Amino acid sequence: MQNQFKTIESSRVRLRAFQSYDLDNFVHYRANPDVARYQSWENFTREQGVKFIEEMTKASFNSPGVYYQIAIESKETNELIGDCVMHPLKDDPTQVEIGFTLDPQFQGKGYAYEAVKRLVHSLFTDLSKHRITAITDVKNEPSIKLLERLGMRREGHFHQNIWFKGEWGSEYLYAILAEEWTRE
Ligand SMILES: CC(C)(COP(=O)(O)OP(=O)(O)OC[C@H]1O[C@@H](n2cnc3c(N)ncnc32)[C@H](O)[C@@H]1OP(=O)(O)O)[C@@H](O)C(=O)NCCC(=O)NCCS
């Protein structure tokens, strides 16, 4: 049986499994070129959205090698405002890679920080993970700011390591250990 993601929340957001009713909001923000700029997709379509949600409702949470996307919902409106991903490494699932995306309407308000902080806390305290990492384009300033605000350490700077959307891109690797995580 697949592992289910158990809903968690903080003051303004709820993190929960994706549902079919998330489709419209999800496609709306994923199709936005500003959201896609440093992400793997471009011109995200409704068909891709349907496939994504179908895959996520079947996906197994906290399984080695599986990228599991978690919906971020506003507690005020109960609507999808973004998502985050957790990926336990295939060969060592105590190490987890994370990522995040927020609908631009809700950016600049601390929602992403609140959601990702809650996720990281749960990964360390509920799931006893050892290390959390994130990779970001060196030009993605909001993402870099968020990772540093979480207290994550820049451990790597890869120079032109990825051929990305028609040009060479450079990336930073950020990480934090369970023993370094002191948040409540
Ligand atoms: C990366 C991303 C999620 C960051 O979103 P964000 O809203 O800027 O991030 P935060 O939640 O940390 O919000 C921080 C901003 O909210 C402001 N803010 C307002 N109220 C706040 C509050 N109560 N608490 C914290 N910050 C608050 C902060 O001052 C900060 O503003 P600034 O950017 O002007 O300094 C967003 O830019 C995004 O989705 N980008 C596209 C997808 C992407 O590239 N993802 C990363 C791939 S690695």
The ligand as a MOL file (V3000), in Angstrom:
LIG
                    3D

  0  0  0     0  0            999 V3000
M  V30 BEGIN CTAB
M  V30 COUNTS 48 50 0 0 0
M  V30 BEGIN ATOM
M  V30 1 C 10.9200 30.8670 -4.6040 0
M  V30 2 C 9.5670 31.4110 -4.1850 0
M  V30 3 C 8.6920 30.2760 -3.6500 0
M  V30 4 C 9.7710 32.4620 -3.0770 0
M  V30 5 O 8.5160 33.0590 -2.7670 0
M  V30 6 P 8.4470 34.3320 -1.7810 0
M  V30 7 O 7.0420 34.6740 -1.5770 0
M  V30 8 O 9.3630 35.3870 -2.2690 0
M  V30 9 O 9.1080 33.7340 -0.4710 0
M  V30 10 P 8.7880 33.9630 1.0710 0
M  V30 11 O 7.5780 33.2580 1.4970 0
M  V30 12 O 10.0540 33.6310 1.7890 0
M  V30 13 O 8.4650 35.5070 1.1890 0
M  V30 14 C 9.5180 36.4280 1.3560 0
M  V30 15 C 9.0380 37.8250 1.0870 0
M  V30 16 O 7.8050 38.0720 1.7800 0
M  V30 17 C 7.9580 39.2160 2.6410 0
M  V30 18 N 7.0330 39.0360 3.7810 0
M  V30 19 C 5.8850 39.7270 3.9510 0
M  V30 20 N 5.2390 39.2700 5.0270 0
M  V30 21 C 5.9770 38.3080 5.5720 0
M  V30 22 C 5.8300 37.4660 6.6900 0
M  V30 23 N 4.7620 37.5320 7.4880 0
M  V30 24 N 6.8010 36.5620 6.9650 0
M  V30 25 C 7.8730 36.4640 6.1680 0
M  V30 26 N 8.0760 37.2330 5.0610 0
M  V30 27 C 7.1280 38.1430 4.7720 0
M  V30 28 C 9.4280 39.2180 2.9600 0
M  V30 29 O 9.8580 40.5030 3.3890 0
M  V30 30 C 10.0160 38.8490 1.6130 0
M  V30 31 O 9.9410 39.9650 0.7360 0
M  V30 32 P 11.1720 40.4020 -0.2010 0
M  V30 33 O 11.2560 39.3230 -1.2610 0
M  V30 34 O 10.7470 41.6980 -0.7380 0
M  V30 35 O 12.3770 40.4060 0.6600 0
M  V30 36 C 8.8540 32.1030 -5.3730 0
M  V30 37 O 9.6820 33.1280 -5.8500 0
M  V30 38 C 8.5210 31.1520 -6.5250 0
M  V30 39 O 7.5690 30.3960 -6.4710 0
M  V30 40 N 9.3060 31.1960 -7.6100 0
M  V30 41 C 9.0170 30.4040 -8.8040 0
M  V30 42 C 9.3430 28.9470 -8.6030 0
M  V30 43 C 10.8110 28.7380 -8.2440 0
M  V30 44 O 11.6920 29.2780 -8.8970 0
M  V30 45 N 11.0450 27.9230 -7.2170 0
M  V30 46 C 12.3710 27.6340 -6.7050 0
M  V30 47 C 12.9910 26.5480 -7.4700 0
M  V30 48 S 14.5210 26.0670 -6.6630 0
M  V30 END ATOM
M  V30 BEGIN BOND
M  V30 1 1 1 2
M  V30 2 1 2 3
M  V30 3 1 2 4
M  V30 4 1 2 36
M  V30 5 1 4 5
M  V30 6 1 5 6
M  V30 7 2 6 7
M  V30 8 1 6 8
M  V30 9 1 6 9
M  V30 10 1 9 10
M  V30 11 2 10 11
M  V30 12 1 10 12
M  V30 13 1 10 13
M  V30 14 1 13 14
M  V30 15 1 14 15
M  V30 16 1 15 16
M  V30 17 1 15 30
M  V30 18 1 16 17
M  V30 19 1 17 18
M  V30 20 1 17 28
M  V30 21 1 18 19
M  V30 22 1 18 27
M  V30 23 2 19 20
M  V30 24 1 20 21
M  V30 25 1 21 22
M  V30 26 2 21 27
M  V30 27 1 22 23
M  V30 28 2 22 24
M  V30 29 1 24 25
M  V30 30 2 25 26
M  V30 31 1 26 27
M  V30 32 1 28 29
M  V30 33 1 28 30
M  V30 34 1 30 31
M  V30 35 1 31 32
M  V30 36 2 32 33
M  V30 37 1 32 34
M  V30 38 1 32 35
M  V30 39 1 36 37
M  V30 40 1 36 38
M  V30 41 2 38 39
M  V30 42 1 38 40
M  V30 43 1 40 41
M  V30 44 1 41 42
M  V30 45 1 42 43
M  V30 46 2 43 44
M  V30 47 1 43 45
M  V30 48 1 45 46
M  V30 49 1 46 47
M  V30 50 1 47 48
M  V30 END BOND
M  V30 END CTAB
M  END
